[in-house]
Amino acid sequence: MISVTDKAVREIRRIVEEQTPKSDDLGLRIGVKKGGCSGMSYTMDFDRTEAADQVIEQDGIKLLCDQESFGILDGLTLDFHDGLMGRGFKFDNPNAKKTCSCGESFCA
């Protein structure tokens, strides 16, 4: 299961309202790709639902995740931080064995 904090839900809604076309099959795709200093990095983008996607609906938002990424992200909490030290989404992934110092990549 992937969960999303209330702060992240509010930010995703704000982005959807301001920047994306209205569509029932559009959701926030989260995943992983090879790259970064620790071997894998997180991806986020708005996309249409694919037949094999894991679809998580929470508080009116839809998250999409491909099967391969879901195996690595299962248990993830997606949060949003907006403070003096920076603004952005934060991935709290219990499957990450090691993360790089910049927090942008990990190994599972």
Secondary structure by P-SEA (a helix, b strand, c coil): cccccaaaaaaaaaaaaccccccccccccccccccccccbbbbbbbbcccccccccccccbbbbbcaaaaaaacbbbbbbbbccccbbbbbbcccccccccccccccc
